[in-house]
Amino acid sequence: MNLDNMKIIDFGTAVPFKINAKKALKEVLGTPFYIAPEVLKGNYTEKCDLWSIGVITFMLLSGKAPFFGKDDHAIFEMVKKGKFEFPAAQWKNVSRQGKDFISKLLTVDYKKRPSAQ
């Protein structure tokens, strides 16, 4: 993946954020590399955006995606598991705090994931 061509997109599916909204979002939308596990389940909140920030941060610091596969289905399976690594060669110059930030954002259980606040 060439990061020179990385773009943040999908704003066409954006919805206004409502604090304390009682209704979760249900439509499964998103790009496989960035989609949060709860989006794949069809029941999610604004915390899916924090997951995507974790993926983007991972990619900016390493040049690679944390979740990958030969096709979309394989990527979705990796996302659902939420398992990723910080290979020493690519991450030797990244601080513990940087890795911790990414790890917290890429927490599969969105209730344990930090909020933007």
Backbone as a printed PyTorch tensor [residue, N CA C, xyz], in Angstrom:
tensor([[[  0.8440,  -1.1700,   0.0000],
         [  0.0000,   0.0000,   0.0000],
         [  0.8880,   1.2310,   0.0000]],

        [[  0.6430,   2.1340,  -0.9120],
         [  1.4080,   3.3640,  -1.0290],
         [  0.6780,   4.4720,  -0.2760]],

        [[  1.2990,   4.9840,   0.7680],
         [  0.6440,   6.0060,   1.5840],
         [  0.5430,   7.3500,   0.8760]],

        [[  1.2650,   7.5110,  -0.2400],
         [  1.1280,   8.7570,  -1.0110],
         [ -0.2800,   8.8850,  -1.5740]],

        [[ -0.9540,   7.7530,  -1.7070],
         [ -2.3060,   7.7600,  -2.2700],
         [ -3.3900,   7.5950,  -1.2140]],

        [[ -3.0150,   7.6550,   0.0560],
         [ -3.9880,   7.4730,   1.1270],
         [ -4.9420,   8.6590,   1.1830]],

        [[ -6.2260,   8.3510,   1.2480],
         [ -7.2440,   9.3970,   1.3100],
         [ -8.2650,   9.0370,   2.3800]],

        [[ -8.7400,  10.0310,   3.0810],
         [ -9.8270,   9.8220,   4.0290],
         [-11.1050,  10.1230,   3.2590]],

        [[-11.9570,   9.1050,   3.1370],
         [-13.1570,   9.2400,   2.3130],
         [-14.3720,   8.7260,   3.0570]],

        [[-15.4230,   8.4760,   2.3170],
         [-16.6770,   7.9340,   2.8240],
         [-17.5100,   8.9700,   3.5670]],

        [[-17.2480,  10.2510,   3.3480],
         [-18.0620,  11.2690,   4.0000],
         [-19.4910,  11.2870,   3.4550]],

        [[-19.7090,  10.6490,   2.3150],
         [-21.0500,  10.5670,   1.7560],
         [-21.9920,   9.7450,   2.6150]],

        [[-21.4440,   8.9400,   3.5020],
         [-22.2730,   8.1210,   4.3900],
         [-22.2950,   8.6720,   5.8130]],

        [[-21.6980,   9.8410,   6.0100],
         [-21.6300,  10.4420,   7.3400],
         [-23.0250,  10.8620,   7.8130]],

        [[-23.2250,  10.7850,   9.1190],
         [-24.4670,  11.2480,   9.7270],
         [-24.1140,  12.1850,  10.8820]],

        [[-25.0190,  13.1150,  11.2060],
         [-24.7490,  14.0120,  12.3360],
         [-24.6230,  13.2260,  13.6390]],

        [[-23.6560,  13.6100,  14.4470],
         [-23.4570,  12.9700,  15.7380],
         [-24.3780,  13.6010,  16.7590]],

        [[-25.0840,  12.7550,  17.4920],
         [-25.9730,  13.2340,  18.5400],
         [-25.4850,  12.6820,  19.8660]],

        [[-25.1160,  13.5650,  20.7700],
         [-24.6570,  13.1460,  22.0850],
         [-25.7890,  12.4200,  22.7970]],

        [[-25.4420,  11.3130,  23.4430],
         [-26.3980,  10.4870,  24.1880],
         [-27.5150,   9.9290,  23.3140]],

        [[-27.2130,   9.6900,  22.0540],
         [-28.2200,   9.0870,  21.1730],
         [-28.5650,   7.6960,  21.6890]],

        [[-29.8230,   7.3800,  21.7400],
         [-30.2800,   6.0810,  22.2420],
         [-30.2490,   5.0150,  21.1500]],

        [[-30.1360,   5.4540,  19.9050],
         [-30.2290,   4.5430,  18.7830],
         [-28.8400,   4.3210,  18.1620]],

        [[-28.4300,   3.0630,  18.0740],
         [-27.1580,   2.7230,  17.4400],
         [-27.3510,   2.7130,  15.9300]],

        [[-26.2560,   2.9050,  15.2140],
         [-26.2860,   2.8290,  13.7550],
         [-26.2490,   1.3580,  13.3510]],

        [[-26.8880,   1.0430,  12.2300],
         [-27.0330,  -0.3590,  11.8500],
         [-26.5170,  -0.6890,  10.4520]],

        [[-26.4170,   0.2750,   9.5660],
         [-26.0370,   0.0070,   8.1830],
         [-24.5480,  -0.3250,   8.1000]],

        [[-24.2230,  -1.4370,   7.4570],
         [-22.8250,  -1.8480,   7.3290],
         [-22.2110,  -1.1240,   6.1380]],

        [[-21.3580,  -0.1600,   6.4540],
         [-20.6840,   0.6570,   5.4490],
         [-19.2220,   0.7880,   5.8210]],

        [[-18.3830,   0.9760,   4.8410],
         [-16.9880,   1.2600,   5.1390],
         [-16.0260,   0.5320,   4.2380]],

        [[-14.7880,   0.9680,   4.3100],
         [-13.7000,   0.3810,   3.5500],
         [-13.0640,  -0.7210,   4.4010]],

        [[-12.8410,  -1.9040,   3.8500],
         [-12.3800,  -3.0350,   4.6540],
         [-11.2140,  -2.7400,   5.6020]],

        [[-10.1820,  -2.0470,   5.1670],
         [ -9.0260,  -1.7980,   6.0250],
         [ -9.3730,  -0.9730,   7.2640]],

        [[-10.3650,  -0.1140,   7.1730],
         [-10.6560,   0.8540,   8.2310],
         [-11.8860,   0.5290,   9.0640]],

        [[-12.6730,  -0.4240,   8.6390],
         [-13.9650,  -0.6910,   9.2720],
         [-13.7860,  -1.3380,  10.6540]],

        [[-14.5690,  -0.8860,  11.6010],
         [-14.4970,  -1.4080,  12.9660],
         [-15.2960,  -2.7080,  13.0790]],

        [[-14.9010,  -3.5870,  14.0000],
         [-15.5960,  -4.8780,  14.1370],
         [-17.0840,  -4.7350,  14.4170]],

        [[-17.4630,  -3.7330,  15.2010],
         [-18.8820,  -3.5790,  15.5340],
         [-19.7120,  -3.1370,  14.3300]],

        [[-19.0760,  -2.4730,  13.3610],
         [-19.7890,  -2.0970,  12.1350],
         [-20.1430,  -3.3630,  11.3610]],

        [[-19.2300,  -4.3160,  11.3520],
         [-19.4960,  -5.5860,  10.6610],
         [-20.6610,  -6.3320,  11.2930]],

        [[-20.8900,  -6.0980,  12.5740],
         [-22.0170,  -6.7340,  13.2710],
         [-23.3200,  -5.9620,  13.0650]],

        [[-23.2280,  -4.7460,  12.5020],
         [-24.4200,  -3.9620,  12.2220],
         [-25.0270,  -3.2850,  13.4290]],

        [[-24.2070,  -2.9700,  14.4250],
         [-24.7060,  -2.2880,  15.6160],
         [-23.5390,  -1.4880,  16.2060]],

        [[-23.5000,  -0.1980,  15.9160],
         [-22.3330,   0.5790,  16.2910],
         [-22.6720,   2.0200,  16.6540]],

        [[-21.6870,   2.6770,  17.2470],
         [-21.8110,   4.0680,  17.6730],
         [-20.6770,   4.8720,  17.0420]],

        [[-20.5150,   6.0880,  17.5320],
         [-19.4520,   6.9570,  17.0270],
         [-18.0570,   6.4080,  17.3140]],

        [[-17.9480,   5.4320,  18.2160],
         [-16.6330,   4.8830,  18.5480],
         [-15.9970,   4.1240,  17.3790]],

        [[-16.7950,   3.8040,  16.3620],
         [-16.2040,   3.1640,  15.1780],
         [-15.2090,   4.1080,  14.5060]],

        [[-15.4250,   5.4060,  14.6450],
         [-14.4980,   6.3790,  14.0600],
         [-13.1580,   6.3710,  14.7870]],

        [[-13.1630,   6.0800,  16.0860],
         [-11.9130,   6.0010,  16.8400],
         [-11.1040,   4.7990,  16.3790]],

        [[-11.7770,   3.7000,  16.0710],
         [-11.0980,   2.5330,  15.5030],
         [-10.3780,   2.9500,  14.2180]],

        [[-11.0940,   3.6410,  13.3460],
         [-10.5090,   4.0620,  12.0700],
         [ -9.3040,   4.9710,  12.2780]],

        [[ -9.3600,   5.8270,  13.2890],
         [ -8.2090,   6.6800,  13.6050],
         [ -7.0240,   5.8100,  14.0320]],

        [[ -7.2900,   4.7520,  14.7700],
         [ -6.2280,   3.8210,  15.1490],
         [ -5.5870,   3.1670,  13.9390]],

        [[ -6.4190,   2.7560,  12.9810],
         [ -5.9050,   2.1390,  11.7540],
         [ -5.0640,   3.1490,  10.9730]],

        [[ -5.5750,   4.3560,  10.8140],
         [ -4.8450,   5.3870,  10.0660],
         [ -3.5150,   5.7070,  10.7460]],

        [[ -3.5140,   5.8120,  12.0690],
         [ -2.2790,   6.0910,  12.8000],
         [ -1.2780,   4.9560,  12.6000]],

        [[ -1.7540,   3.7240,  12.7000],
         [ -0.8990,   2.5590,  12.4660],
         [ -0.2600,   2.6500,  11.0810]],

        [[ -1.0800,   2.9670,  10.0790],
         [ -0.5910,   3.0240,   8.7050],
         [  0.3970,   4.1740,   8.4950]],

        [[  0.1340,   5.3040,   9.0990],
         [  1.0400,   6.4430,   8.9450],
         [  2.4050,   6.1640,   9.5710]],

        [[  2.4110,   5.4350,  10.6850],
         [  3.6710,   5.1740,  11.3840],
         [  4.4410,   3.9720,  10.8340]],

        [[  3.7390,   3.0520,  10.1700],
         [  4.4190,   1.8380,   9.7050],
         [  4.4350,   1.6670,   8.1910]],

        [[  3.5110,   2.3380,   7.5200],
         [  3.4020,   2.1500,   6.0760],
         [  2.6260,   0.9040,   5.6860]],

        [[  2.0560,   0.2290,   6.6780],
         [  1.2880,  -0.9960,   6.4220],
         [ -0.0160,  -0.9680,   7.1940]],

        [[ -0.9740,  -1.7670,   6.7360],
         [ -2.2620,  -1.8790,   7.4210],
         [ -2.1410,  -2.8850,   8.5700]],

        [[ -2.8150,  -2.6350,   9.7000],
         [ -2.7630,  -3.5960,  10.8050],
         [ -3.5360,  -4.8780,  10.5070]],

        [[ -4.5380,  -4.7860,   9.6500],
         [ -5.3750,  -5.9340,   9.2920],
         [ -5.3420,  -6.0680,   7.7770]],

        [[ -5.0460,  -7.2380,   7.2930],
         [ -4.8610,  -7.4320,   5.8640],
         [ -5.3110,  -8.8340,   5.4830]],

        [[ -5.4640,  -9.0530,   4.2000],
         [ -5.8600, -10.3560,   3.6990],
         [ -5.9040, -10.3430,   2.1920]],

        [[ -6.1280, -11.5020,   1.6040],
         [ -6.1100, -11.6150,   0.1420],
         [ -7.3660, -11.0310,  -0.5060]],

        [[ -8.4400, -10.8720,   0.2910],
         [ -9.6690, -10.2730,  -0.2240],
         [-10.4290,  -9.6340,   0.9440]],

        [[-11.5410,  -8.9820,   0.6360],
         [-12.3070,  -8.2800,   1.6720],
         [-12.7420,  -9.2070,   2.7990]],

        [[-13.1920, -10.4020,   2.4600],
         [-13.6400, -11.3440,   3.4860],
         [-12.5040, -11.6570,   4.4630]],

        [[-11.3130, -11.8880,   3.9380],
         [-10.1580, -12.1930,   4.7960],
         [ -9.8140, -11.0040,   5.6850]],

        [[ -9.9070,  -9.7970,   5.1470],
         [ -9.6430,  -8.5940,   5.9440],
         [-10.6800,  -8.4730,   7.0500]],

        [[-11.9550,  -8.6900,   6.7210],
         [-13.0140,  -8.6060,   7.7340],
         [-12.7840,  -9.6110,   8.8600]],

        [[-12.3240, -10.8020,   8.5320],
         [-12.0490, -11.8110,   9.5550],
         [-10.9190, -11.3530,  10.4740]],

        [[ -9.8960, -10.7380,   9.9100],
         [ -8.7830, -10.2040,  10.7210],
         [ -9.2870,  -9.0820,  11.6290]],

        [[-10.1320,  -8.2030,  11.0870],
         [-10.6880,  -7.0910,  11.8710],
         [-11.4940,  -7.6340,  13.0480]],

        [[-12.3370,  -8.6290,  12.8080],
         [-13.1640,  -9.2050,  13.8790],
         [-12.3040,  -9.7550,  15.0150]],

        [[-11.1690, -10.3560,  14.6720],
         [-10.2630, -10.8950,  15.6890],
         [ -9.5310,  -9.7650,  16.4150]],

        [[ -9.2360,  -8.6920,  15.6910],
         [ -8.5660,  -7.5450,  16.2900],
         [ -7.1220,  -7.7940,  16.6820]],

        [[ -6.5220,  -8.8270,  16.1470],
         [ -5.1320,  -9.1540,  16.4870],
         [ -4.1940,  -8.4860,  15.4790]],

        [[ -3.2190,  -7.7650,  15.9910],
         [ -2.2160,  -7.1180,  15.1510],
         [ -0.9080,  -7.0780,  15.9240]],

        [[  0.1590,  -6.7820,  15.2170],
         [  1.4800,  -6.7530,  15.8440],
         [  2.2100,  -5.4710,  15.4890]],

        [[  3.2340,  -5.1980,  16.2780],
         [  4.1480,  -4.0920,  16.0180],
         [  5.5100,  -4.7070,  15.6830]],

        [[  5.7270,  -5.1360,  14.4200],
         [  7.0120,  -5.7520,  14.0680],
         [  8.1810,  -4.8280,  14.4050]],

        [[  9.1740,  -5.3820,  15.0650],
         [ 10.2960,  -4.5960,  15.5840],
         [ 10.9470,  -3.7080,  14.5260]],

        [[ 11.1550,  -4.2250,  13.3360],
         [ 11.8520,  -3.4490,  12.3050],
         [ 11.1210,  -2.1510,  11.9550]],

        [[  9.8040,  -2.2070,  11.8750],
         [  9.0220,  -1.0360,  11.4960],
         [  8.6890,  -0.1340,  12.6680]],

        [[  8.7310,  -0.6650,  13.8690],
         [  8.2540,   0.0770,  15.0330],
         [  9.3450,   0.4410,  16.0290]],

        [[ 10.6060,   0.1960,  15.6990],
         [ 11.6820,   0.4280,  16.6570],
         [ 11.8100,   1.8940,  17.0620]],

        [[ 11.3950,   2.8200,  16.2110],
         [ 11.5120,   4.2430,  16.5240],
         [ 10.2080,   4.8700,  17.0100]],

        [[  9.1950,   4.0390,  17.2410],
         [  7.9050,   4.5400,  17.7240],
         [  7.8530,   4.3350,  19.2430]],

        [[  7.4620,   5.3680,  19.9380],
         [  7.4300,   5.3270,  21.4070],
         [  6.4040,   4.3260,  21.9280]],

        [[  6.6090,   3.9380,  23.1820],
         [  5.6500,   3.0720,  23.8700],
         [  4.2850,   3.7500,  23.9140]],

        [[  4.2770,   5.0740,  24.1180],
         [  3.0150,   5.8120,  24.1790],
         [  2.2880,   5.7710,  22.8230]],

        [[  3.0470,   5.8520,  21.7460],
         [  2.4380,   5.7680,  20.4190],
         [  1.7850,   4.4200,  20.1810]],

        [[  2.4880,   3.3630,  20.5590],
         [  1.9400,   2.0090,  20.4120],
         [  0.7350,   1.8080,  21.3310]],

        [[  0.8040,   2.3620,  22.5240],
         [ -0.2990,   2.2650,  23.4770],
         [ -1.5400,   2.9810,  22.9320]],

        [[ -1.3440,   4.1520,  22.3410],
         [ -2.4380,   4.9210,  21.7300],
         [ -3.1430,   4.0690,  20.6750]],

        [[ -2.3680,   3.4670,  19.7940],
         [ -2.9420,   2.6290,  18.7370],
         [ -3.6520,   1.4230,  19.3380]],

        [[ -3.0140,   0.7740,  20.2970],
         [ -3.6190,  -0.4210,  20.9130],
         [ -4.9570,  -0.1010,  21.5580]],

        [[ -5.0520,   1.0350,  22.2150],
         [ -6.3250,   1.4260,  22.8480],
         [ -7.3970,   1.7030,  21.8010]],

        [[ -7.0180,   2.3560,  20.7060],
         [ -7.9970,   2.6550,  19.6630],
         [ -8.4300,   1.3940,  18.9240]],

        [[ -7.5560,   0.4070,  18.8320],
         [ -7.8910,  -0.8330,  18.1390],
         [ -8.3490,  -1.9170,  19.1100]],

        [[ -9.0800,  -1.5110,  20.1230],
         [ -9.7020,  -2.4380,  21.0630],
         [-11.0130,  -2.9260,  20.4610]],

        [[-11.1350,  -4.2310,  20.3130],
         [-12.3190,  -4.8090,  19.6610],
         [-13.6000,  -4.4410,  20.4100]],

        [[-13.5920,  -4.5090,  21.7240],
         [-14.7680,  -4.1630,  22.5160],
         [-14.8920,  -2.6390,  22.5610]],

        [[-15.8220,  -2.1000,  21.7710],
         [-15.9330,  -0.6410,  21.6680],
         [-16.2690,   0.0280,  23.0000]],

        [[-16.8580,  -0.7290,  23.9270],
         [-17.1740,  -0.1440,  25.2420],
         [-15.9030,   0.1490,  26.0360]],

        [[-14.8210,  -0.5670,  25.7240],
         [-13.5370,  -0.3520,  26.3900],
         [-12.6400,   0.5900,  25.5950]],

        [[-13.0380,   0.9250,  24.3780],
         [-12.2670,   1.8270,  23.5170],
         [-12.4480,   3.2620,  23.9980]],

        [[-11.4040,   4.0700,  23.9750],
         [-11.5650,   5.4750,  24.4040],
         [-12.5300,   6.2240,  23.4850]],

        [[-13.1110,   7.2430,  24.0220],
         [-13.9680,   8.1160,  23.2160],
         [-13.1250,   9.2880,  22.7030]],

        [[-13.6630,  10.0550,  21.8150],
         [-12.9430,  11.2370,  21.3300],
         [-12.8030,  12.2700,  22.4530]],

        [[-13.7110,  12.2540,  23.3690],
         [-13.6640,  13.1980,  24.4850],
         [-12.4570,  12.9320,  25.3370]]])
